[in-house]
Amino acid sequence: MGLFPNATRKRIVRAANALPMPRADTVELQALAKFVLLLQRTVHGDDPSGVRVGKFSLLNQDFEFGSADQISWRGEFHEGNNPLRRMNLAYMGYVVPLLAEGKEGDLDIVCGILDGLEEQNPWSAPGVFRDVWNAYTASHRMINLLSGLSLFRQASATPDAKNETRILEHVRLCTAFIRENLERDLQYNHLLKNYVALTVFSAAAGGLPSGFEFLPKALRKSVAQNILPDGGHAERCPMYHVLSILDFEVLCASGVFDDQLAILLADTKSAMAHALLVMSHPDGDVALFNDSWIGEAPPAAQVVDFDKTPETIRLPEAGYVRLGRDGDVVIFDCGLCGPDDNPGHAHADFLSVETSVGGHRLIVDPAIPTYTAGELRDVSRSAASHNGPHLAGVEPIEFWKSFRVGRRGRAVELTSEALAEFAPIWCAGRHDGYAHVGGDTRRYIALWPGAAMLICDVMQGNLTAECMSNFLVPQTWEQTATDVLSFSQNDDTVSVEALVGELSVRGAGRYWPRFGVETPAHNFSISPAENGERRQSALWLSWSDTAAPPKSEDLSGLFDTLSAC
């Protein structure tokens, strides 16, 4: 923002005043507001009464300020005063379900929140451009305020021109700020969100305003950057994939683009919906790979139709494979950790799986305890916290701070027909994340729906570090470990057996399916057997009396084939 924030603000205020005053009653804004409402009811719930008395839940942590107009914007937000929760407060997503009720007086509350935000966050305040006033936060806030006003107009018979004008003036200020500060440094989902915000403003202004002529071309470029040819999201985070689908719903409903771009947006949205099937469980929500968690986006089942999901679906560019039928599913991560020019949401989850049996999640990813830099963030991103085969004390990705990535391996799917003879439904992959210590890592997975699954790992090379694969199972499954390790839930019992290698019960584990909410899990591991310079393990999970494990000679042949692919 430069060395002279007051002069900068004056310039942006002039730019804001030159923009047309948006209207809250356009048909296009009404059409897109329903998608914003779907998102914000997921995040903030259906009951907005707490907002009226200054109570907010921000990333699963509660804050009470006494009243809505007494928010301490520059106060302590925990986790080392991490800016993320202050940013979420400044997104103002909670005003969308609030204003959707159309209750008299709620516009007063929103204006009071805005007054406090502006008064306590002057552009000369230290840190203000890292949280309350950055283009990403301003984009969310502007989208939510305009959508909230549209919903209020639809639900209320009582006009409130004064308060509405106050909110629309802040919307114009946000719009001018975003236009001046497009996040071309970060790009990807941040820059796309900026463009979505400018599109929403245009939908409320009756079309692209003067100075927004660049938007269609810029949006085409952003679509190509964010969405891969197979419909997967370039940042490989299932949660962000759902959020991006909602962005595309908003773009498609905006009505401000020509037919050619409108068709591109609709086709991209359709491809993304198909890709979401690959990354979703039978319970209707996404796998937790990379920086994903539950509750930040609507459940996948509210966005796509699960009724006709093939037994095997692949995303060759995104690097995900889904095997399954009915309630028995494997989701396999066998792709890049993220785009090379912005892999900030990456985890070392190469060749990891998430599984469901009987419709219930069985093997889970650790997900997200925090975005704050430090030991917990480092541990949650490490290879040992995920269930791919890993070397103790060696990382396939070099992480530092919250979102920094240096040296990184790459995973690819193995599709050799030589592997097809071992099981009717299967997938396999390899990664080179341990190439710097002479290691080559491969995994093969087979699924017999209604019966069993097989997970075979091979690590090759002259390796000195201990090798193993760790697995987390939610404590919604009851664990028994007598002669055979097993997990039971409702009428399903899954037996776990090491066909090759050594199985170990490691006791209590933990994962964070909702951001920052530690949830207990069972933890077990398998250590491979040595075969020359090859270390190999085979994990057999069965939930049917008729499931028979592969013969040892068949496994030997499988290991040989997997190693040679």
C-alpha positions as CSV (number, residue, x, y, z in Angstrom):
1,M,0.0,0.0,0.0
2,G,3.0,2.3,-0.1
3,L,4.6,4.6,2.5
4,F,1.7,7.0,2.6
5,P,-1.5,5.2,3.6
6,N,-3.6,8.3,4.0
7,A,-2.8,9.4,0.4
8,T,-3.4,5.9,-0.8
9,R,-6.8,5.8,0.9
10,K,-7.8,9.2,-0.7
11,R,-6.9,7.8,-4.1
12,I,-8.9,4.6,-3.5
13,V,-11.8,6.6,-2.1
14,R,-11.8,8.7,-5.3
15,A,-11.8,5.5,-7.3
16,A,-14.7,4.1,-5.2
17,N,-16.8,7.3,-5.7
18,A,-16.3,7.0,-9.5
19,L,-17.8,3.5,-9.5
20,P,-21.6,3.2,-10.0
21,M,-23.7,2.7,-6.9
22,P,-24.6,-1.1,-6.9
23,R,-28.2,-2.2,-6.4
24,A,-29.3,-4.9,-4.1
25,D,-32.4,-5.8,-6.2
26,T,-30.9,-7.0,-9.5
27,V,-32.1,-10.4,-10.7
28,E,-28.5,-11.5,-11.2
29,L,-27.5,-10.7,-7.6
30,Q,-30.6,-12.6,-6.4
31,A,-29.6,-15.6,-8.4
32,L,-26.0,-15.8,-7.1
33,A,-26.9,-14.9,-3.5
34,K,-28.4,-18.3,-2.9
35,F,-25.0,-20.0,-3.4
36,V,-23.4,-17.5,-1.0
37,L,-26.1,-18.3,1.5
38,L,-25.5,-22.1,1.1
39,L,-21.8,-21.5,1.9
40,Q,-22.3,-19.2,4.9
41,R,-25.0,-21.3,6.5
42,T,-22.5,-24.2,6.3
43,V,-19.8,-22.1,8.0
44,H,-22.0,-20.1,10.5
45,G,-25.1,-22.2,10.9
46,D,-28.8,-21.5,10.4
47,D,-29.3,-19.5,13.6
48,P,-27.7,-16.0,13.4
49,S,-29.0,-14.8,16.8
50,G,-25.5,-14.8,18.3
51,V,-24.4,-12.2,15.9
52,R,-27.0,-9.8,17.3
53,V,-25.3,-9.9,20.7
54,G,-21.7,-10.0,19.6
55,K,-21.1,-13.8,19.6
56,F,-19.1,-15.3,16.8
57,S,-17.6,-18.8,16.1
58,L,-14.5,-18.3,14.0
59,L,-12.9,-21.5,12.8
60,N,-14.4,-23.5,15.7
61,Q,-13.4,-21.0,18.4
62,D,-16.0,-18.9,20.2
63,F,-15.6,-15.1,20.7
64,E,-17.9,-12.9,22.7
65,F,-17.7,-9.1,22.5
66,G,-20.7,-8.1,24.5
67,S,-22.5,-6.6,21.5
68,A,-22.0,-6.5,17.7
69,D,-20.8,-2.9,17.8
70,Q,-18.2,-3.6,20.5
71,I,-16.0,-6.0,18.5
72,S,-12.3,-5.6,19.5
73,W,-10.9,-5.9,15.9
74,R,-7.2,-5.5,16.9
75,G,-7.5,-7.6,20.0
76,E,-6.1,-11.0,20.8
77,F,-7.4,-13.8,18.5
78,H,-5.3,-16.7,20.0
79,E,-2.7,-18.9,18.5
80,G,-0.1,-16.2,18.8
81,N,-2.7,-13.7,17.6
82,N,-2.7,-15.5,14.2
83,P,-4.5,-13.2,11.7
84,L,-6.6,-16.0,10.2
85,R,-9.5,-15.7,12.7
86,R,-9.5,-11.9,12.5
87,M,-9.7,-12.3,8.7
88,N,-12.7,-14.7,9.1
89,L,-14.4,-12.1,11.3
90,A,-13.7,-9.5,8.6
91,Y,-15.1,-11.7,5.9
92,M,-18.5,-11.0,7.5
93,G,-19.9,-14.3,6.2
94,Y,-22.2,-14.3,9.3
95,V,-24.2,-11.3,7.9
96,V,-25.5,-13.5,5.1
97,P,-27.7,-15.8,7.2
98,L,-28.5,-12.9,9.5
99,L,-29.8,-10.6,6.7
100,A,-31.6,-13.6,5.0
101,E,-34.1,-13.5,7.8
102,G,-35.2,-10.0,6.8
103,K,-35.7,-8.8,10.3
104,E,-36.1,-5.1,11.0
105,G,-33.0,-3.7,12.8
106,D,-30.5,-6.2,11.5
107,L,-29.2,-3.6,9.0
108,D,-28.4,-1.4,12.0
109,I,-26.3,-4.2,13.4
110,V,-24.4,-4.7,10.2
111,C,-23.7,-1.0,10.0
112,G,-22.5,-1.0,13.6
113,I,-20.1,-3.8,12.7
114,L,-18.8,-1.9,9.7
115,D,-18.4,1.3,11.8
116,G,-16.2,-0.6,14.2
117,L,-14.2,-2.2,11.5
118,E,-13.4,1.1,9.8
119,E,-12.7,3.0,13.0
120,Q,-10.4,0.4,14.5
121,N,-8.6,-0.5,11.3
122,P,-7.2,2.7,9.8
123,W,-4.8,2.1,7.0
124,S,-2.0,3.5,9.2
125,A,-2.5,0.7,11.8
126,P,0.3,-1.9,11.9
127,G,-0.8,-5.3,10.4
128,V,-4.1,-4.1,9.0
129,F,-3.2,-5.1,5.4
130,R,-2.3,-8.6,6.5
131,D,-5.9,-9.3,7.8
132,V,-8.8,-6.9,7.8
133,W,-7.7,-4.9,4.7
134,N,-6.2,-7.2,2.2
135,A,-7.7,-8.0,-1.2
136,Y,-8.7,-11.5,-0.2
137,T,-10.5,-10.4,2.9
138,A,-12.1,-7.5,1.2
139,S,-13.3,-9.8,-1.6
140,H,-15.1,-12.1,0.8
141,R,-16.6,-9.1,2.7
142,M,-17.9,-7.4,-0.4
143,I,-19.5,-10.6,-1.8
144,N,-21.1,-11.3,1.6
145,L,-22.4,-7.8,2.1
146,L,-24.0,-7.6,-1.4
147,S,-25.4,-11.1,-1.1
148,G,-26.8,-10.3,2.3
149,L,-28.4,-7.1,1.1
150,S,-30.0,-9.0,-1.8
151,L,-31.4,-11.6,0.6
152,F,-32.7,-9.0,3.0
153,R,-34.5,-7.3,0.1
154,Q,-36.2,-10.5,-0.8
155,A,-37.2,-11.3,2.8
156,S,-38.1,-7.9,4.2
157,A,-41.1,-5.6,3.4
158,T,-39.4,-2.8,5.3
159,P,-37.0,-0.7,3.2
160,D,-34.0,1.0,5.0
161,A,-32.5,3.3,2.5
162,K,-30.1,5.0,4.9
163,N,-28.4,1.8,6.2
164,E,-28.4,0.2,2.8
165,T,-26.6,3.2,1.3
166,R,-24.1,3.0,4.2
167,I,-23.4,-0.7,3.4
168,L,-23.2,-0.1,-0.4
169,E,-20.7,2.7,0.1
170,H,-18.4,0.3,2.0
171,V,-19.0,-2.2,-0.8
172,R,-17.7,0.4,-3.3
173,L,-14.7,1.0,-1.2
174,C,-13.9,-2.7,-1.0
175,T,-14.3,-3.0,-4.8
176,A,-11.9,-0.1,-5.5
177,F,-9.5,-1.6,-3.0
178,I,-9.6,-5.0,-4.7
179,R,-9.2,-3.5,-8.1
180,E,-6.1,-1.6,-6.9
181,N,-4.6,-4.6,-5.1
182,L,-5.3,-7.7,-7.2
183,E,-3.4,-10.6,-5.7
184,R,-1.2,-11.2,-8.7
185,D,1.6,-12.3,-6.3
186,L,-0.2,-15.3,-4.8
187,Q,-2.6,-15.9,-7.8
188,Y,-4.6,-19.2,-7.7
189,N,-7.6,-19.2,-5.4
190,H,-6.8,-15.8,-4.0
191,L,-6.7,-14.0,-7.4
192,L,-9.8,-16.0,-8.5
193,K,-11.7,-14.8,-5.4
194,N,-10.7,-11.2,-6.4
195,Y,-12.2,-11.7,-9.8
196,V,-15.3,-13.3,-8.4
197,A,-15.8,-10.3,-6.1
198,L,-15.5,-7.9,-9.1
199,T,-18.0,-10.0,-10.9
200,V,-20.5,-9.9,-8.1
201,F,-20.2,-6.1,-8.0
202,S,-20.8,-6.0,-11.7
203,A,-23.9,-8.2,-11.3
204,A,-25.2,-5.6,-8.8
205,A,-24.2,-2.7,-11.1
206,G,-26.0,-3.9,-14.2
207,G,-22.8,-4.9,-16.1
208,L,-19.1,-4.4,-16.2
209,P,-18.3,-0.9,-15.0
210,S,-15.7,1.3,-16.7
211,G,-12.3,0.0,-15.8
212,F,-13.4,-3.6,-15.5
213,E,-13.0,-4.4,-19.2
214,F,-10.0,-6.5,-18.4
215,L,-12.1,-8.9,-16.3
216,P,-13.2,-11.4,-19.0
217,K,-9.7,-12.0,-20.3
218,A,-8.2,-12.1,-16.8
219,L,-10.9,-14.6,-15.7
220,R,-10.2,-16.9,-18.6
221,K,-6.5,-17.0,-17.6
222,S,-7.4,-17.6,-13.9
223,V,-9.8,-20.5,-14.9
224,A,-7.0,-22.1,-16.8
225,Q,-4.6,-21.7,-13.9
226,N,-6.9,-23.0,-11.2
227,I,-8.7,-25.8,-12.9
228,L,-6.9,-28.7,-14.5
229,P,-8.0,-30.4,-17.7
230,D,-9.6,-33.2,-15.7
231,G,-11.6,-30.8,-13.6
232,G,-9.5,-31.1,-10.5
233,H,-8.3,-28.0,-8.6
234,A,-4.6,-27.1,-9.2
235,E,-4.0,-26.8,-5.5
236,R,-5.1,-30.4,-4.9
237,C,-7.2,-29.6,-1.8
238,P,-10.7,-31.2,-1.9
239,M,-12.1,-28.5,0.4
240,Y,-10.9,-25.7,-1.8
241,H,-12.3,-27.6,-4.7
242,V,-15.8,-27.4,-3.3
243,L,-15.3,-23.7,-2.5
244,S,-14.2,-23.1,-6.1
245,I,-17.3,-24.9,-7.4
246,L,-19.4,-22.4,-5.5
247,D,-17.3,-19.6,-7.0
248,F,-18.1,-20.9,-10.4
249,E,-21.8,-21.1,-9.5
250,V,-21.6,-17.4,-8.7
251,L,-19.8,-16.6,-11.9
252,C,-22.3,-18.5,-14.0
253,A,-25.2,-16.8,-12.2
254,S,-23.8,-13.3,-12.6
255,G,-25.0,-12.7,-16.1
256,V,-22.3,-10.2,-16.9
257,F,-20.2,-12.2,-19.5
258,D,-20.7,-13.0,-23.1
259,D,-22.0,-16.3,-24.3
260,Q,-18.6,-17.7,-25.1
261,L,-17.2,-17.1,-21.7
262,A,-20.4,-18.2,-20.0
263,I,-20.2,-21.5,-21.8
264,L,-16.6,-21.9,-20.7
265,L,-17.6,-21.3,-17.1
266,A,-20.5,-23.7,-17.2
267,D,-18.4,-26.4,-18.8
268,T,-15.6,-25.9,-16.2
269,K,-18.1,-26.2,-13.4
270,S,-19.5,-29.4,-14.9
271,A,-15.9,-30.9,-15.1
272,M,-15.3,-29.8,-11.5
273,A,-18.5,-31.5,-10.3
274,H,-17.3,-34.8,-11.9
275,A,-13.9,-34.4,-10.3
276,L,-15.4,-33.9,-6.9
277,L,-16.9,-37.4,-7.0
278,V,-13.3,-38.8,-7.0
279,M,-12.4,-36.9,-3.9
280,S,-15.6,-37.7,-1.8
281,H,-16.6,-40.4,0.6
282,P,-20.0,-42.3,0.8
283,D,-20.9,-40.1,3.8
284,G,-21.3,-37.2,1.3
285,D,-18.2,-35.2,2.1
286,V,-14.7,-34.7,0.9
287,A,-11.4,-36.5,1.7
288,L,-9.1,-34.5,3.9
289,F,-5.9,-34.4,1.8
290,N,-3.6,-31.4,2.0
291,D,-5.2,-28.3,3.7
292,S,-8.8,-29.6,3.8
293,W,-11.2,-29.9,6.6
294,I,-15.0,-30.4,7.2
295,G,-17.3,-27.5,7.8
296,E,-15.6,-24.8,5.7
297,A,-17.5,-25.7,2.6
298,P,-20.9,-27.4,2.0
299,P,-20.8,-31.2,2.0
300,A,-19.9,-32.5,-1.4
301,A,-23.3,-34.2,-1.7
302,Q,-25.0,-30.8,-1.6
303,V,-23.0,-29.8,-4.7
304,V,-22.9,-33.0,-6.8
305,D,-25.0,-36.0,-7.5
306,F,-23.5,-39.2,-6.0
307,D,-26.1,-41.6,-7.5
308,K,-24.1,-42.7,-10.5
309,T,-20.5,-43.0,-9.4
310,P,-18.4,-45.6,-11.4
311,E,-16.4,-48.2,-9.6
312,T,-13.2,-46.6,-10.7
313,I,-12.7,-42.9,-11.5
314,R,-9.3,-41.3,-12.2
315,L,-8.1,-37.7,-12.3
316,P,-4.9,-38.0,-14.2
317,E,-3.8,-34.4,-13.8
318,A,-5.0,-33.8,-10.3
319,G,-3.6,-37.2,-9.2
320,Y,-6.5,-38.8,-7.4
321,V,-8.2,-42.2,-7.9
322,R,-11.4,-43.4,-6.4
323,L,-12.2,-47.1,-6.2
324,G,-15.5,-48.3,-4.7
325,R,-19.1,-49.3,-4.8
326,D,-21.9,-48.6,-2.3
327,G,-20.3,-47.9,1.0
328,D,-16.8,-49.4,0.4
329,V,-14.4,-46.8,-1.0
330,V,-10.7,-46.1,-1.4
331,I,-9.5,-42.6,-2.3
332,F,-5.8,-42.6,-3.4
333,D,-3.5,-39.6,-3.6
334,C,-1.0,-40.3,-6.4
335,G,-0.3,-36.8,-7.8
336,L,1.7,-33.6,-7.3
337,C,1.5,-31.9,-3.9
338,G,0.4,-28.7,-5.6
339,P,1.4,-26.3,-8.4
340,D,5.1,-25.6,-8.4
341,D,4.6,-21.8,-8.3
342,N,2.3,-21.9,-5.3
343,P,2.3,-25.2,-3.3
344,G,1.5,-23.6,0.0
345,H,-1.4,-25.9,0.9
346,A,0.7,-29.0,0.3
347,H,1.2,-31.9,2.8
348,A,3.6,-34.8,2.5
349,D,0.7,-37.2,1.8
350,F,2.2,-38.9,-1.3
351,L,0.5,-42.3,-1.9
352,S,-1.8,-41.8,1.1
353,V,-5.3,-43.3,1.2
354,E,-8.6,-42.5,2.8
355,T,-11.1,-45.4,3.0
356,S,-14.7,-46.0,4.0
357,V,-16.3,-49.3,4.9
358,G,-20.1,-49.7,5.2
359,G,-20.4,-46.0,4.5
360,H,-18.2,-45.0,7.5
361,R,-14.7,-43.5,7.2
362,L,-12.2,-46.1,8.3
363,I,-8.7,-44.8,7.4
364,V,-8.4,-41.1,7.6
365,D,-5.9,-38.3,6.9
366,P,-4.8,-36.1,9.9
367,A,-6.3,-32.9,8.3
368,I,-5.7,-29.5,9.8
369,P,-4.9,-28.5,13.4
370,T,-3.7,-25.0,12.6
371,Y,-2.4,-22.6,10.0
372,T,-0.1,-21.0,12.5
373,A,3.6,-21.6,11.9
374,G,5.2,-23.9,14.5
375,E,5.6,-27.5,15.6
376,L,2.0,-28.5,15.3
377,R,1.7,-27.2,11.7
378,D,5.0,-28.9,10.8
379,V,3.9,-32.2,12.3
380,S,0.6,-32.2,10.6
381,R,2.2,-31.7,7.2
382,S,4.9,-34.3,7.7
383,A,5.0,-37.7,6.0
384,A,4.9,-39.6,9.3
385,S,1.5,-38.0,10.1
386,H,0.1,-39.4,6.8
387,N,-0.4,-43.0,5.8
388,G,1.8,-43.3,2.8
389,P,5.0,-45.3,3.2
390,H,7.7,-43.1,4.8
391,L,11.2,-43.1,6.1
392,A,11.7,-42.1,9.7
393,G,13.3,-38.6,10.1
394,V,13.3,-38.0,6.3
395,E,10.8,-35.8,4.5
396,P,9.8,-36.0,0.9
397,I,8.9,-32.3,1.0
398,E,10.9,-29.5,2.6
399,F,8.5,-27.3,4.6
400,W,9.0,-24.2,6.6
401,K,6.8,-21.5,8.1
402,S,3.0,-22.0,7.4
403,F,2.9,-22.1,3.6
404,R,6.5,-22.4,2.4
405,V,7.7,-25.4,0.4
406,G,11.2,-26.0,-0.9
407,R,12.5,-29.3,-2.3
408,R,9.6,-31.6,-3.1
409,G,9.0,-35.0,-4.5
410,R,6.5,-35.9,-7.2
411,A,4.0,-38.7,-7.3
412,V,2.5,-40.3,-10.4
413,E,-0.1,-43.0,-11.0
414,L,1.1,-46.4,-12.3
415,T,-1.2,-47.8,-14.9
416,S,0.7,-50.8,-16.2
417,E,-1.5,-53.5,-17.5
418,A,0.8,-56.0,-15.8
419,L,-0.8,-54.9,-12.5
420,A,-4.3,-55.6,-13.7
421,E,-4.2,-59.4,-13.2
422,F,-4.1,-59.3,-9.4
423,A,-7.5,-57.7,-8.7
424,P,-10.5,-56.4,-10.7
425,I,-10.5,-53.0,-9.0
426,W,-7.1,-51.5,-8.3
427,C,-4.8,-48.5,-8.5
428,A,-1.1,-47.9,-7.9
429,G,1.4,-45.1,-7.8
430,R,5.0,-44.2,-7.0
431,H,6.8,-41.1,-5.8
432,D,10.4,-39.9,-5.8
433,G,10.3,-37.8,-2.6
434,Y,13.1,-40.0,-1.1
435,A,15.3,-39.9,-4.2
436,H,17.7,-37.6,-2.4
437,V,18.5,-40.4,0.0
438,G,18.4,-43.1,-2.7
439,G,14.8,-44.3,-2.2
440,D,12.1,-45.2,-4.6
441,T,8.5,-45.6,-3.2
442,R,5.6,-47.5,-4.6
443,R,2.1,-48.5,-3.4
444,Y,-0.6,-50.8,-4.9
445,I,-4.2,-50.9,-3.7
446,A,-6.9,-53.4,-4.5
447,L,-10.5,-53.4,-3.4
448,W,-13.1,-56.1,-3.4
449,P,-16.3,-54.2,-2.5
450,G,-18.3,-55.8,0.3
451,A,-15.3,-58.0,1.2
452,A,-11.7,-56.6,1.6
453,M,-8.9,-54.4,0.5
454,L,-5.2,-54.9,0.1
455,I,-2.5,-52.2,0.5
456,C,1.0,-53.2,-0.7
457,D,4.1,-51.0,-0.2
458,V,7.5,-51.3,-1.7
459,M,10.5,-49.1,-0.9
460,Q,13.7,-49.8,-3.0
461,G,17.2,-48.6,-2.6
462,N,20.2,-48.7,-0.2
463,L,18.2,-47.2,2.7
464,T,19.4,-46.8,6.3
465,A,16.4,-45.1,7.9
466,E,13.5,-47.1,9.4
467,C,10.5,-47.5,7.0
468,M,6.9,-47.9,7.9
469,S,3.3,-46.8,7.2
470,N,1.1,-45.3,9.9
471,F,-2.7,-45.4,9.8
472,L,-5.4,-43.5,11.7
473,V,-8.9,-44.9,12.4
474,P,-11.5,-42.7,14.1
475,Q,-12.6,-43.7,17.5
476,T,-16.1,-44.0,16.3
477,W,-14.8,-47.5,15.4
478,E,-14.3,-49.7,18.5
479,Q,-10.8,-51.3,18.4
480,T,-10.0,-54.8,19.6
481,A,-6.5,-56.2,19.5
482,T,-6.4,-59.8,20.8
483,D,-5.2,-62.4,18.3
484,V,-6.3,-60.2,15.4
485,L,-6.5,-56.4,15.2
486,S,-10.1,-55.4,14.4
487,F,-12.4,-52.3,14.3
488,S,-16.2,-52.5,14.7
489,Q,-18.9,-49.9,14.1
490,N,-22.6,-50.8,14.0
491,D,-22.8,-54.1,12.1
492,D,-19.4,-53.8,10.4
493,T,-16.2,-55.4,11.7
494,V,-12.9,-54.9,9.8
495,S,-10.1,-57.3,10.6
496,V,-6.5,-56.0,9.9
497,E,-3.7,-58.4,9.2
498,A,-0.1,-58.0,8.0
499,L,0.4,-60.6,5.2
500,V,4.0,-59.3,4.7
501,G,5.7,-57.2,7.3
502,E,4.9,-56.6,11.0
503,L,1.8,-55.0,12.4
504,S,2.0,-52.7,15.5
505,V,-0.7,-51.2,17.6
506,R,0.6,-47.7,18.5
507,G,-2.2,-46.6,20.9
508,A,-4.0,-43.3,20.9
509,G,-3.7,-41.1,17.9
510,R,-5.4,-37.8,16.8
511,Y,-6.7,-36.0,13.8
512,W,-8.5,-32.7,13.1
513,P,-11.4,-33.3,10.7
514,R,-12.6,-29.8,11.7
515,F,-10.1,-27.0,11.8
516,G,-8.3,-26.9,15.1
517,V,-10.6,-29.5,16.7
518,E,-8.5,-32.4,18.0
519,T,-10.4,-35.7,17.6
520,P,-9.2,-39.0,19.1
521,A,-8.2,-41.8,16.8
522,H,-6.7,-45.3,16.9
523,N,-3.2,-45.6,15.5
524,F,-1.5,-48.6,14.0
525,S,1.4,-49.2,11.7
526,I,3.0,-51.7,9.5
527,S,6.8,-52.1,9.1
528,P,8.1,-53.8,6.0
529,A,10.0,-57.0,5.6
530,E,13.4,-56.8,4.0
531,N,14.1,-58.5,0.7
532,G,17.6,-57.5,-0.5
533,E,17.4,-53.8,-1.2
534,R,13.7,-54.0,-1.3
535,R,11.4,-53.4,1.7
536,Q,7.9,-54.6,1.2
537,S,4.7,-54.9,3.2
538,A,1.1,-56.1,2.5
539,L,-1.8,-55.0,4.7
540,W,-5.0,-57.0,4.4
541,L,-8.3,-55.5,5.7
542,S,-11.4,-57.7,5.4
543,W,-15.0,-57.4,6.5
544,S,-16.5,-60.5,5.0
545,D,-16.3,-64.1,6.1
546,T,-15.8,-65.1,2.5
547,A,-12.8,-62.8,1.9
548,A,-9.6,-64.9,1.3
549,P,-6.2,-63.1,1.4
550,P,-3.9,-63.6,-1.6
551,K,-1.5,-66.5,-1.6
552,S,2.1,-65.8,-0.8
553,E,3.3,-66.7,-4.2
554,D,0.8,-64.2,-5.7
555,L,2.0,-61.5,-3.4
556,S,5.6,-62.2,-4.4
557,G,4.6,-61.9,-8.0
558,L,2.8,-58.6,-7.3
559,F,5.8,-57.1,-5.5
560,D,8.1,-58.1,-8.4
561,T,5.7,-56.5,-10.9
562,L,5.1,-53.4,-8.8
563,S,8.9,-52.9,-8.4
564,A,9.5,-53.2,-12.1
565,C,6.7,-50.8,-13.2
